[in-house]
């Protein structure tokens, strides 16, 4: 099997990589486990120094890494720079806070002394997606390595250059050899990697289908997993919302990363009394977005990452139109080289349409008109997913009350749903389980060990 690095803006094959044979994969896993035997005893002060070095390496090479993302998966260059900066932030965050998060905690007991300690598990496998090819990896790697684990990365097959560049960040920062390695393997080797007794846990960001497969394989070996899966996030606009701000944010929330984000707003649930006013503003905001070459500084929406993904998105749009959805804007691949799909709005979306029932992983907004707040909440929860949600109202207390009724891992009131190293991130229902980021994230892959002394 070969991995092709393809520029989605042109369809050009940039580079071809051969998949590793199974024996090489297993040998690298053994090397990483061997590195863990020393890394686990490395003082926090030294880990902090090295992780700060990773942050500095990211910032020093920001243009190079942003360009790799633009060429390999079509991310607009400005968004790529921001992604690299965010990776540096998460490295700094855990460098500065890991020792405090994992400090030994005294506990009451019937012994002379008792405490709770947080010990590293070992080597953690990360199965990561292409849409945020640096950020998804670093938000796992920074806490995992600071906790004393080692990491192996199975990245998405369409971003091999990104995968190797990430391994290079840790090497350039001076991390010991084999503390973090990229495995150049396809999906068919993942189960074999999970079966290896030297791999102690697995984290995956991806589709619910991939999550089920990884969870099943890890479950057979009784290995801990964290899964961050798909989302069909609701964006609720109530009748007392600031419509100008809501509409501007709605367009950005739908089209960030060219619409290819698990936590992008996807279902826009709008109260009847302000529906027409909101739609006028929303359509204008979506139509004003600049679609183009991801290397162009003016571009706000780049290509879809792969041709098959663009075709599937288009099929979802036209299947929904055939069931009665109204096409307000966009609705077909652009007639140009590359995998470009324009910002698109579907109104009149209802249950039974693909735009209602499925996740749309591209710049397509599904707009749903509701009578009141209670119906808005019911529609928001009427999905198998539960990753993020946002609520727009001038009454912030009402927004918080609604948040308590929403089935989502994160709810943002009057703001765009986003990840932040300081806040836990993850979902419920078919959006997965476990948490990344904050002090919750670093404790997912540790042995919470009770020590009792008499």
C-alpha positions as MATLAB code, in Angstrom:
seq = 'XXXXXXXXXXXXXXXXXXXXXXXXXXXXXXXXXXXXXXXXXXXXXXXXXXXXXXXXXXXXXXXXXXXXXXXXXXXXXXXXXXXXXXXXXXXXXXXXXXXXXXXXXXXXXXXXXXXXXXXXXXXXXXXXXXXXXXXXXXXXXXXXXXXXXXXXXXXXXXXXXXXXXXXXXXXXXXXXXXXXXXXXXXXXXXXXXXXXXXXXXXXXXXXXXXXXXXXXXXXXXXXXXXXXXXXXXXXXXXXXXXXXXXXXXXXXXXXXXXXXXXXXXXXXXXXXXXXXXXXXXXXXXXXXXXXXXXXXXXXXXXXXXXXXXXXXXXXXXXXXXXXXXXXXXXXXXXXXXXXXXXXXXXXXXXXXXXXXXXXXXXXXXXXXXXXXXXXXXXXXXXXXXXXXXXXXXXXXXXXXXXXXXXXXXXXXXXXXXXXXXXXXXXXXXXXXXXXXXXXXXXXXXXXXXXXXXX';
ca = [
       0.000    0.000    0.000;
       1.195    3.524   -0.768;
       0.138    6.860    0.731;
      -0.313    9.709   -1.715;
       0.085   13.277   -0.586;
      -2.321   15.101   -2.928;
      -2.855   18.839   -3.205;
      -6.679   19.172   -3.053;
      -6.556   22.593   -4.708;
      -5.046   21.127   -7.869;
      -5.366   17.337   -7.677;
      -1.575   17.085   -8.070;
       0.228   14.179   -6.399;
       2.961   15.810   -4.309;
       4.700   12.747   -2.938;
       4.182    9.017   -2.472;
       5.097    7.091    0.670;
       5.263    3.319    1.038;
       3.517    1.669    3.968;
       5.763    0.051    6.531;
       5.739   -3.750    6.701;
       4.297   -5.218    9.901;
       7.678   -6.274   11.275;
       9.018   -2.711   11.081;
       5.904   -1.395   12.827;
       6.292   -3.876   15.662;
      10.013   -3.093   15.978;
       9.299    0.634   16.329;
       6.676   -0.083   19.004;
       9.315   -2.064   20.923;
      11.730    0.862   20.593;
       9.104    3.295   21.907;
       8.339    1.012   24.853;
      12.045    0.854   25.584;
      12.233    4.640   25.576;
       9.332    4.748   28.048;
      11.327    2.780   30.618;
      13.595    5.819   30.962;
      11.157    8.590   30.063;
       8.730    7.599   32.826;
      11.399    8.502   35.418;
      12.375   11.814   33.796;
      11.720   14.680   36.252;
       8.894   17.083   35.465;
      11.440   19.890   35.255;
      13.190   18.176   32.340;
       9.906   17.289   30.626;
       8.855   20.917   30.972;
      12.093   22.115   29.378;
      11.648   19.787   26.406;
       7.961   20.585   25.910;
       8.768   24.295   25.980;
      11.284   23.459   23.278;
       8.537   21.856   21.209;
       6.477   25.047   21.517;
       9.460   27.110   20.403;
      10.102   24.760   17.463;
       6.501   25.110   16.331;
       6.646   28.891   16.414;
      10.032   29.015   14.698;
       8.781   26.857   11.814;
       5.204   28.165   11.692;
       5.285   29.174    8.031;
       6.667   25.810    6.945;
       4.056   23.841    8.866;
       1.176   26.058    7.736;
       2.299   25.595    4.139;
       2.432   21.804    4.542;
      -1.169   21.827    5.775;
      -2.280   24.111    2.940;
      -0.706   21.916    0.285;
      -1.653   18.545    1.780;
      -5.233   19.049    2.985;
      -6.228   22.475    1.710;
      -6.295   24.464    4.951;
      -6.284   28.238    4.286;
      -2.810   29.500    5.139;
      -4.013   31.932    7.814;
      -5.897   29.156    9.589;
      -2.792   26.988    9.349;
      -0.688   29.602   11.110;
      -3.310   29.867   13.841;
      -3.320   26.079   14.210;
       0.434   25.973   14.714;
       0.206   28.757   17.317;
      -2.496   26.805   19.132;
      -0.272   23.718   19.175;
       2.502   25.791   20.733;
       0.007   27.077   23.312;
      -1.026   23.563   24.369;
       2.638   22.574   24.684;
       3.317   25.589   26.914;
       0.140   24.976   28.899;
       1.018   21.418   29.869;
       4.697   22.238   30.331;
       3.671   24.820   32.927;
       0.848   22.892   34.619;
       1.503   19.138   34.377;
       3.471   18.875   37.607;
       0.657   20.618   39.494;
      -2.087   18.576   37.817;
      -0.328   15.303   38.666;
       0.989   16.193   42.114;
       0.598   13.456   44.711;
      -2.578   13.996   46.751;
      -2.745   13.079   50.453;
      -5.774   10.993   51.423;
      -7.464    9.961   54.644;
      -7.436    6.257   55.536;
      -6.960    3.836   58.417;
      -3.219    3.609   57.707;
      -0.371    5.718   58.987;
      -0.309    7.512   55.699;
      -2.121    7.306   52.367;
      -1.948    9.167   49.107;
      -3.073    9.096   45.505;
      -0.353    9.162   42.846;
      -0.648    9.549   39.090;
       1.703    7.172   37.255;
       2.196    6.948   33.476;
       0.596    3.987   31.701;
       3.188    3.462   28.970;
       2.897    3.824   25.216;
      -0.317    5.429   23.948;
      -1.483    4.941   20.359;
      -3.109    7.974   18.734;
      -5.270    7.409   15.644;
      -5.759   10.894   14.258;
      -7.728   12.591   11.425;
      -6.668   14.909    8.627;
      -8.835   17.952    9.290;
      -6.688   19.565   12.010;
      -3.566   17.572   11.244;
      -1.309   19.287   13.792;
      -3.739   20.354   16.526;
      -5.466   16.999   16.960;
      -2.082   15.366   17.528;
      -0.597   17.939   19.878;
      -3.638   18.114   22.119;
      -3.029   14.399   22.774;
       0.767   14.405   22.718;
       1.463   17.357   25.024;
      -0.425   15.960   28.061;
       0.478   12.326   27.340;
       4.205   12.998   27.173;
       4.176   15.389   30.118;
       2.480   12.639   32.152;
       5.440   10.358   31.410;
       3.893    8.290   28.634;
       5.383    7.746   25.197;
       3.359    8.197   22.015;
       2.915    6.537   18.646;
       0.914    8.220   15.920;
      -1.144    6.573   13.197;
      -2.146    9.624   11.199;
      -4.699    9.800    8.394;
      -3.293    8.385    5.168;
      -3.802   11.614    3.188;
      -1.522   13.715    5.446;
       1.777   11.784    5.588;
       3.867   14.950    5.306;
       2.117   16.417    8.335;
       2.650   13.177   10.265;
       6.393   13.165    9.633;
       6.690   16.892   10.343;
       5.090   16.367   13.771;
       7.589   13.636   14.638;
      10.255   16.099   13.547;
       9.015   18.743   15.992;
       9.811   16.517   18.967;
      13.157   15.482   17.496;
      14.166   19.112   16.876;
      13.095   20.034   20.406;
      15.552   17.482   21.819;
      13.191   14.808   23.125;
      14.918   11.446   23.676;
      14.853    9.156   20.668;
      11.621    7.128   20.308;
       9.605    9.025   22.919;
       7.281   10.010   20.053;
       7.132    8.214   16.712;
       4.960    8.328   13.614;
       3.921    4.948   12.226;
       3.644    4.991    8.438;
       0.817    2.480    8.319;
      -2.706    2.197    6.948;
      -5.915    1.334    8.764;
      -5.466   -2.396    8.258;
      -2.523   -2.453   10.693;
      -4.291   -0.568   13.495;
      -5.845   -3.621   15.136;
      -2.473   -5.399   15.168;
      -0.908   -2.381   16.854;
      -3.679   -2.326   19.464;
      -3.135   -6.057   20.064;
       0.515   -5.448   20.943;
       0.899   -5.769   24.722;
       3.419   -2.906   24.733;
       0.657   -0.503   23.685;
      -1.234    0.394   26.834;
      -4.015    2.753   25.655;
      -5.589    4.262   22.560;
      -6.999    7.674   21.693;
      -8.921    8.316   18.485;
     -10.392   11.371   16.842;
     -12.520   10.520   13.820;
     -15.841    9.153   12.668;
     -18.239    7.160   14.831;
     -17.584    4.198   12.509;
     -13.840    4.350   13.184;
     -14.535    4.841   16.883;
     -16.577    1.653   17.069;
     -13.830   -0.338   15.369;
     -11.068    0.974   17.613;
     -13.163    0.638   20.778;
     -13.991   -2.978   19.896;
     -10.348   -3.852   19.243;
      -9.190   -2.144   22.440;
     -12.035   -3.684   24.415;
     -10.927   -7.176   23.477;
      -7.557   -6.347   25.047;
      -9.088   -4.413   27.963;
      -7.232   -1.232   27.047;
      -8.321    2.273   27.977;
      -9.674    4.424   25.152;
     -10.649    8.042   24.642;
     -12.853    8.715   21.612;
     -13.656   12.113   20.093;
     -16.023   11.358   17.241;
     -18.400   13.173   14.909;
     -20.786   15.984   15.652;
     -23.886   17.636   14.257;
     -23.712   20.689   16.441;
     -26.815   22.859   16.918;
     -26.595   26.642   16.689;
     -29.748   27.953   18.397;
     -30.849   31.510   17.590;
     -33.569   32.787   19.937;
     -35.849   35.745   19.296;
     -33.879   38.059   21.604;
     -30.471   37.368   20.010;
     -28.172   39.973   18.499;
     -28.891   38.902   14.916;
     -25.970   40.728   13.303;
     -23.422   39.074   15.574;
     -25.199   35.726   15.449;
     -25.271   35.687   11.650;
     -21.607   36.700   11.286;
     -20.545   34.072   13.781;
     -22.825   31.476   12.192;
     -21.066   31.847    8.834;
     -17.657   31.520   10.468;
     -18.810   28.629   12.653;
     -20.073   26.723    9.622;
     -17.161   27.409    7.268;
     -14.101   27.355    9.533;
     -11.561   24.891    8.113;
     -13.700   24.888    4.958;
     -16.526   23.356    7.004;
     -14.477   20.282    7.888;
     -14.648   20.319   11.670;
     -16.375   18.061   14.183;
     -17.335   21.083   16.289;
     -18.376   23.322   13.418;
     -21.970   24.487   13.769;
     -24.036   22.407   11.363;
     -27.737   22.721   12.260;
     -28.991   26.299   12.596;
     -32.152   26.255   14.674;
     -33.956   29.587   14.431;
     -37.099   30.834   16.168;
     -39.982   31.653   13.838;
     -40.375   35.339   14.759;
     -36.860   36.293   13.697;
     -36.342   33.669   10.990;
     -36.565   35.992    7.962;
     -34.346   38.652    9.547;
     -31.710   36.115   10.525;
     -31.721   34.423    7.127;
     -31.146   37.707    5.293;
     -28.059   38.352    7.397;
     -26.863   34.749    7.322;
     -27.136   34.459    3.554;
     -25.199   37.701    3.104;
     -22.454   36.568    5.490;
     -22.088   33.160    3.817;
     -22.105   34.651    0.300;
     -19.333   37.102    1.222;
     -16.813   34.397    2.137;
     -13.867   34.164   -0.251;
     -13.336   30.710   -1.751;
      -9.945   30.078   -3.297;
      -6.384   28.806   -3.222;
      -5.439   27.973    0.371;
      -2.048   29.641   -0.157;
      -3.771   32.951   -0.986;
      -3.870   35.227    2.065;
      -7.387   36.390    1.130;
      -8.889   32.880    1.079;
     -11.435   32.077    3.795;
     -12.746   28.775    2.390;
     -10.356   26.364    0.715;
     -11.004   23.069   -1.064;
     -12.404   19.956    0.515;
      -9.577   17.658    1.551;
     -10.376   14.841   -0.893;
     -12.479   14.427   -4.008;
     -14.522   11.570   -2.510;
     -15.448   13.751    0.457;
     -16.612   16.549   -1.847;
     -18.731   14.110   -3.883;
     -20.333   12.653   -0.754;
     -21.165   16.129    0.561;
     -22.793   17.020   -2.749;
     -24.812   13.788   -2.649;
     -26.095   14.667    0.834;
     -27.133   18.128   -0.367;
     -29.024   16.910   -3.428;
     -30.659   14.022   -1.575;
     -32.004   16.583    0.912;
     -33.259   18.853   -1.872;
     -35.058   15.891   -3.402;
     -36.867   15.418   -0.062;
     -38.021   19.046    0.035;
     -35.130   21.136    1.370;
     -34.851   24.609   -0.176;
     -31.507   25.572   -1.723;
     -30.805   29.158   -0.626;
     -27.157   29.443   -1.639;
     -24.470   27.356   -3.366;
     -25.250   23.697   -3.772;
     -22.799   22.281   -6.342;
     -19.031   21.771   -6.691;
     -17.341   24.757   -8.287;
     -16.398   24.435  -11.939;
     -12.660   24.710  -11.440;
      -9.621   22.549  -10.831;
      -9.536   21.087   -7.333;
     -12.126   19.901   -4.842;
     -13.932   23.160   -4.138;
     -17.438   23.311   -2.666;
     -18.978   26.753   -2.050;
     -20.648   27.971    1.144;
     -24.146   26.488    0.901;
     -27.410   27.020    2.783;
     -30.338   24.615    2.899;
     -33.577   25.871    4.475;
     -36.707   23.945    5.344;
     -34.608   21.059    6.635;
     -36.607   18.375    8.460;
     -36.182   14.941    9.981;
     -35.814   12.292    7.294;
     -33.506   14.437    5.182;
     -29.809   13.623    5.073;
     -29.055   17.239    5.991;
     -30.980   16.709    9.232;
     -30.065   13.125   10.104;
     -26.372   13.044    9.155;
     -23.226   15.038    9.810;
     -22.398   17.314    6.855;
     -18.588   17.604    6.792;
     -18.223   20.644    4.590;
     -19.457   24.259    4.255;
     -23.165   23.376    4.127;
     -25.593   24.851    6.662;
     -28.871   23.131    7.515;
     -31.438   25.698    8.698;
     -34.397   24.523   10.778;
     -37.291   26.812   11.667;
     -38.928   26.272   15.088;
     -41.845   27.820   16.943;
     -40.254   28.483   20.316;
     -37.425   27.811   22.744;
     -38.699   24.418   23.865;
     -38.935   23.149   20.295;
     -35.457   24.508   19.619;
     -34.054   22.438   22.490;
     -35.938   19.335   21.348;
     -34.554   19.679   17.812;
     -31.047   20.356   19.120;
     -31.131   17.091   21.071;
     -32.710   15.145   18.198;
     -29.417   13.736   16.945;
     -27.253   10.729   17.755;
     -24.343   13.124   18.324;
     -23.512   15.292   21.317;
     -20.257   17.171   20.845;
     -20.845   20.929   20.976;
     -23.729   23.402   20.907;
     -24.203   27.156   20.966;
     -27.088   29.319   22.113;
     -27.695   32.919   21.063;
     -29.694   35.187   23.365;
     -29.195   38.563   25.015;
     -30.259   36.946   28.318;
     -27.117   35.109   29.418;
     -28.881   33.525   32.388;
     -31.469   32.031   30.053;
     -28.615   30.787   27.899;
     -27.081   28.956   30.861;
     -30.455   27.448   31.748;
     -30.791   26.132   28.199;
     -27.248   24.761   28.358;
     -28.324   22.514   31.214;
     -30.972   20.962   28.927;
     -28.682   20.322   25.961;
     -27.054   16.929   25.417;
     -23.580   18.094   24.472;
     -20.067   17.963   25.846;
     -19.688   21.738   25.496;
     -22.199   24.566   25.263;
     -21.176   28.113   24.344;
     -23.595   30.964   25.005;
     -23.188   33.803   22.475;
     -19.928   32.408   21.146;
     -18.374   30.090   18.584;
     -17.739   26.581   19.913;
     -13.990   25.995   20.111;
     -11.391   23.982   21.963;
      -9.158   25.612   24.563;
      -6.298   23.927   26.481;
      -7.780   25.223   29.738;
     -11.213   23.620   29.186;
     -12.145   19.923   28.934;
     -13.127   18.799   25.444;
     -15.184   15.788   24.378;
     -18.687   14.546   23.714;
     -21.577   12.323   24.734;
     -23.759    9.840   22.873;
     -22.193    8.875   19.534;
     -19.724   11.741   19.765;
     -17.610    9.544   22.003;
     -16.374    9.491   25.585;
     -13.489   10.649   27.702;
     -12.021   14.131   27.740;
      -9.040   15.889   26.259;
      -7.404   19.104   27.491;
      -7.417   20.778   30.928;
      -6.518   18.743   34.016;
      -9.166   16.191   33.042;
      -7.349   15.366   29.817;
      -3.943   14.678   31.345;
      -5.501   12.228   33.809;
      -7.110   10.050   31.120;
      -3.898    8.116   30.491;
      -2.432    7.644   33.941;
      -2.655    4.957   36.569;
      -4.478    6.611   39.473;
      -2.594    4.683   42.117;
      -3.545    4.422   45.786;
      -0.566    4.131   48.142;
      -1.375    3.009   51.723;
       1.326    2.835   54.410;
       1.350    1.487   57.963;
];
